[in-house]
Amino acid sequence: MRRPALPEGVRMITVHHLNNSRSQRVLWLLEELGLPYEIVKYERDRETMLAPASLLKVHPLGKSPVVTDGDATLAESGAIVEYLVERYGNGRLIPMPGTPERQLYRYWMHFAEGSAMPPLLLKLICDRMASAKMPFFAKPIARGLSNRVLQTVVLPNLKRQLNYMEEELTRHDWFAGNDFTAADIQMSFPVEAAAQRAGLDASRPKLMAFLKRIHERPAFKRALERGGPYSFAND
């Protein structure tokens, strides 16, 4: 069956999509923009939870998301989001240049991976280290080390960041102002991850309301249908 002709200037975009990963944001953005795309799906290793080696054939780092658009191959979710919005958005999902909202947009686009994700990743590592299989005599040491890192570094940082994000959402409905933008798509994963593994709950109602709003968006639901199971979508 022949595919319908694509709109002028639009090529078929390919998303190399890893289950339960940041690449879900890219599918969601493509649905918000109404762009045609195809998915190549990859499954995490069930023991290590890492991406399969087959992704190394797409990009030297072997991580997801990776997007191919014509001759361009792009990695890093933030770079991909910015590329798609700038190339195909026609002014959608990004505030006007020179406005306070545009500065907020830029800030949260970088905050998502630069500040929000590292302590969430550290918490995941500490939790796994504490529960990992090891000789019985090593378990108290591993648990003691992981708990010390959690209590002195990770959890205080997470609390401070979640409080900060909660406070920001008391000023406006979305991270970059009163309008939904791609910065909200970029911020979705750390907020979802915090709800799943870092204690984000009803004590921070603005962040929980943010999750509910994004999960109710039709484009988000379409991306779930195409991308497959995504455990972070539970709010």
N, C-alpha and C positions, 0 to 999 in steps of 0.2 A: 504494500500500500504506500503510495507516494505521500510525503508530508505536504501540507499546504504551504504555499509560498510565504516566506517571512516578510514582515514589513521592511520597507526600504531602510538600509543602514543597520539592520539588526541581523546578527548571525546566530546560529544555534549555539548556545552556551552550554558547556558540559561542566557539571559539578561532580567532583570526586568526593563522595559523601560517606563518612564514617558514622556508624550508628552511635547514638548517645554522645554526640560531640558538638563542637562549635559550628560545624558545617550546617546544622539545622538553621542557624541564623541566615545563612546565604540563601537557602531554599525559600525561607520566609520573605526575604527582601525581594527575590525574583518574583514571587507571587504578588507582593505589594506593587511592584512596578509593572506587572502584567507582561513580563518578558518570557519568550519561549526558552525552554531549557530541557536538557536530558540529564539523567542521573546515572552515574556508575557507583554502585554500592559496595562498601567494604565492611567487614565485620571484625570487631576487636577479638584478639586472642583471649579465650575464656579464662586462662590462668593468669596472664600478665595484665590483661585489659589494655594492652598497647595495640596500635594500628598494625595491620599485617604488612609483611615485607613487600607485598605487591605494590604498595603505594610508593615505594622507592623508584619504581619505573616511571612514575608521574612527576615526582619532585625529589631532589637529592636528600631532603630531610625526612621523607617518608611519613609526613603528617597530613592531617586533613583540617580545614578544607583546602582543596586546590581547585581552581577554576581554569578552564581553557576557553578562550574566546578568540577564534581565528588563530593567529600565530602567537597570541599572548598566553602565557601560563602564569597564573598568579597564585601566591600562597599568602598566609596570614589573613585572618578574617577581617581585621580592621582595614587593611589595604584593599581587600576584595570589595568590602562594602563601599569604601570611598570611590573606588574605580567604577563600580556599577552605577552609583548615584550620579557621579560626574559625567559618565559617558552616555547613560541612557535615561537619567531621571528627568531631564528637561525642567529642572527647577523644583521637582517634587522631592519631598522627604529631606530637605536641607533648607535652613533659614537663609534669608537674603544676606549677601555680603555686607559687612560693615555694621551689622546690628549686634546688640548684646546677645541675642539668641544664637547668632553664628559663633560667637566666642564660646558660649556654653556648649554648643554642638561639638566644637573642636575639642573642648576639654573632656567631655564625657566619652567621646570616641576613643581617646587615648587612655582615660582612666580605667576603662573596662578591663583591658589586658595589662596595663602598666601598674596599676595599684590594686584593683579589686581581685584579680585572679591569683596572684602569688600567695597570699595567706590562705585562700581556699585550697590551693594545691598542697601547701604545707600541711594543712589539717588532714587532708586525705592521706598523705604520706605517713604522718604520725599515727593516724588511726590504723592504717594497714600494718605499720611496724609493730604496734602494740598487740595486734591479733595474728601476726604471721607465725607460721610453723617454724620452730627452732628448738634446739636442745633445751631441756627443762631448766638447766642452770643459767641459760642466757635470757630466759623470759623476764625475770625481774629487772635485769639491767636494761633490756630494750624498752620495757614498759616505763621504767623510771625515767629514761632519757626522753622518750616521746612525750610523757606527761609534763616533764620540766619545760620542754620546748613549747608545748601547747600553752601551759599556764603563764609562762613568762613573756612569750613573743607572739604566738599565733592568735590566741583567743582575745587578748587585749586589743590587738590590731584589728581583728574582725569586728569586735564590738564598736570600736571607734569609727570604723568605716561604715558599718550599717547605720549607726546613729547619724552620721554625716549625710548619707544618702536619704535617710528618712526625713531629716530636716530640710534637705533640698526640695523634696517633693511636697513639702507643706507650702512652698512658694508658688508652685505651678503644677499642673497635672502631669507634665512630661519632663524629662530630664533637661531638654533644651528650651523649655518655655511652655506655652499653652497649646502648642501644636505637636502632634506626633511626628517624629523624624527618624532617620536612620540611626541616630544616636541611641534611641530607645531599643532598636533592634540589637545594636551592639551591646548595650547594657543588659539585655535580657538574660544572657547566659550566666553572668556572675550572680544576678539576683536569683535566678532559678537554682543555681548551685548552692547558694546560701540557704535557701529554703529546704534543700534536700540534705545538706550535710553540715550546716553551720548554725542551726538554731533559729533561723529567721521564722517568725511566727506572728500571731495576731498582736503581739506586744508592739509591733511596728506596723500599724495599720496602713500607712501610706504605701509602703513597699508591697504589702500583700495586695492592696487594691491595684497597684501597678501590674502585678502578675495576673490578676484576674482580668484586667482590661486587655492585656496583650493576648492572653489565651483565648479570649472571646472574639478576636479579630478574624473575619472570614479568611483573610490571606494566611494567617497563622494556621488555621485548621486545614486549609488546602495543602500547605507545606507538610503538615503531619501526615496527611493521606498519602502524599507522594514519597515522603522520606522514610516512612515506617516507624516502628516503635521508638518512643523518645521519653524516657522515664522522667526527665526534668520538667515535663509539661504538667505535672501534678501540683496544683496550688492549694 
